[in-house]
Amino acid sequence: MTNPQYGPACTPGHPFVAPGAPVAPGMPLAPVAPTKPGHTFAIVAAALLWAITGLALALLAVVFAMVGVWGLASGYSGTELLGDVLKLGFWAVLVIAGLVSLLYVPGFRRLPLPHRLAVLGALACPLPCFYAFLLYSG
């Protein structure tokens, strides 16, 4: 059953149209708006920056876990290890809160979401990458 006036996408039985909802031309049917062509570079840049950041953080997490296990095996006190982990966790939460709060600053909020995520990725990327390179350089 299709709606002859608006076509099959605006049919009342379509999965994105609620039962009993009025059907009108131009009614958005998809839950997410399509990406504008001008945002493609920002989306790719944001994905790349956040992927690099995530990989660097994963490497650092594995190394910190290995150092913690080696420290516990060599007699390092569990309370000292917990204190060190809590200090690192405090700084991580502080940085994450700063990045999330920057996401909602009024002047920054005027940017489209892909551009905001690219800027936040550019701000979040250098510190984990610096520590990952520092780890590899010995």
C-alpha positions as CSV (number, residue, x, y, z in Angstrom):
1,M,0.0,0.0,0.0
2,T,1.6,3.3,-1.1
3,N,0.4,6.8,-0.8
4,P,-0.3,7.9,-4.4
5,Q,0.1,11.6,-3.5
6,Y,3.5,11.4,-1.7
7,G,5.0,8.1,-2.8
8,P,6.1,4.9,-0.9
9,A,8.4,6.7,1.5
10,C,5.5,8.7,3.1
11,T,3.2,5.8,3.4
12,P,1.5,5.5,6.8
13,G,2.8,1.9,7.1
14,H,6.5,3.0,6.7
15,P,8.7,1.9,9.6
16,F,9.7,5.5,10.4
17,V,6.2,6.9,10.5
18,A,4.4,6.4,13.8
19,P,0.9,4.7,13.5
20,G,-1.7,7.4,13.2
21,A,0.8,10.2,12.6
22,P,-0.1,12.7,9.9
23,V,1.8,12.2,6.7
24,A,3.0,15.4,4.9
25,P,5.3,16.1,2.0
26,G,8.9,16.8,3.2
27,M,8.3,14.9,6.5
28,P,11.6,13.6,7.8
29,L,11.5,9.9,7.9
30,A,15.0,8.9,8.9
31,P,16.1,9.2,12.5
32,V,19.3,10.9,11.5
33,A,19.6,13.8,9.0
34,P,21.7,13.1,6.0
35,T,25.2,14.5,6.0
36,K,25.8,17.6,4.0
37,P,28.5,17.3,1.3
38,G,30.5,20.1,2.9
39,H,31.0,18.2,6.1
40,T,32.7,15.1,4.6
41,F,36.3,16.4,5.3
42,A,35.4,17.3,8.8
43,I,33.9,13.8,9.4
44,V,36.9,12.1,8.1
45,A,39.3,14.3,10.0
46,A,37.3,13.8,13.3
47,A,37.3,10.0,12.8
48,L,41.0,9.9,12.0
49,L,41.9,12.1,15.0
50,W,39.7,10.2,17.4
51,A,41.0,6.9,16.1
52,I,44.6,8.0,16.7
53,T,43.7,9.2,20.1
54,G,41.9,6.0,21.0
55,L,44.8,3.9,19.8
56,A,47.3,5.9,21.8
57,L,45.1,5.7,24.9
58,A,44.7,1.9,24.5
59,L,48.5,1.5,24.2
60,L,49.0,3.6,27.4
61,A,46.3,1.6,29.2
62,V,48.0,-1.7,28.3
63,V,51.4,-0.4,29.4
64,F,50.0,1.0,32.7
65,A,48.2,-2.3,33.4
66,M,51.4,-4.3,32.7
67,V,53.5,-2.0,35.0
68,G,50.8,-2.4,37.7
69,V,50.9,-6.2,37.5
70,W,54.7,-6.2,37.5
71,G,54.7,-3.8,40.5
72,L,52.3,-6.0,42.5
73,A,54.3,-9.1,41.6
74,S,57.5,-7.4,42.8
75,G,56.0,-6.4,46.2
76,Y,54.6,-2.9,45.4
77,S,51.9,-2.1,47.9
78,G,48.3,-2.4,46.6
79,T,47.3,0.9,48.4
80,E,50.2,2.8,46.7
81,L,49.1,1.4,43.4
82,L,45.5,2.4,44.0
83,G,46.6,5.9,45.0
84,D,48.5,6.2,41.7
85,V,45.6,4.9,39.7
86,L,43.2,7.3,41.4
87,K,45.6,10.2,40.6
88,L,45.6,9.2,36.9
89,G,41.9,8.7,37.0
90,F,41.3,12.2,38.5
91,W,43.4,13.8,35.7
92,A,41.6,11.8,33.0
93,V,38.2,12.8,34.4
94,L,39.3,16.4,34.5
95,V,40.4,16.4,30.9
96,I,37.3,14.6,29.7
97,A,35.1,17.1,31.6
98,G,37.0,20.0,30.0
99,L,36.5,18.6,26.5
100,V,32.8,17.9,27.1
101,S,32.3,21.4,28.6
102,L,34.0,22.9,25.5
103,L,31.5,21.1,23.4
104,Y,28.7,23.2,24.9
105,V,30.3,26.6,24.9
106,P,27.8,28.9,23.1
107,G,30.3,30.3,20.5
108,F,31.7,26.8,19.8
109,R,28.2,25.4,19.7
110,R,27.4,27.4,16.5
111,L,29.7,25.1,14.5
112,P,28.2,22.0,12.9
113,L,28.7,18.8,14.9
114,P,31.3,17.3,12.6
115,H,33.5,20.4,12.8
116,R,33.2,20.5,16.6
117,L,34.2,16.9,16.9
118,A,37.2,17.5,14.6
119,V,38.3,20.4,16.8
120,L,37.9,18.4,19.9
121,G,39.8,15.5,18.4
122,A,42.6,17.9,17.5
123,L,42.7,19.1,21.1
124,A,42.5,15.6,22.6
125,C,45.0,14.0,20.3
126,P,48.5,15.5,21.1
127,L,48.8,14.6,24.8
128,P,48.2,10.8,24.5
129,C,50.3,10.7,21.3
130,F,53.1,12.5,23.1
131,Y,53.1,10.0,25.9
132,A,52.9,7.1,23.5
133,F,55.9,8.4,21.5
134,L,57.7,9.0,24.8
135,L,57.0,5.5,25.8
136,Y,58.5,4.1,22.6
137,S,61.5,6.4,22.7
138,G,62.5,4.9,26.0
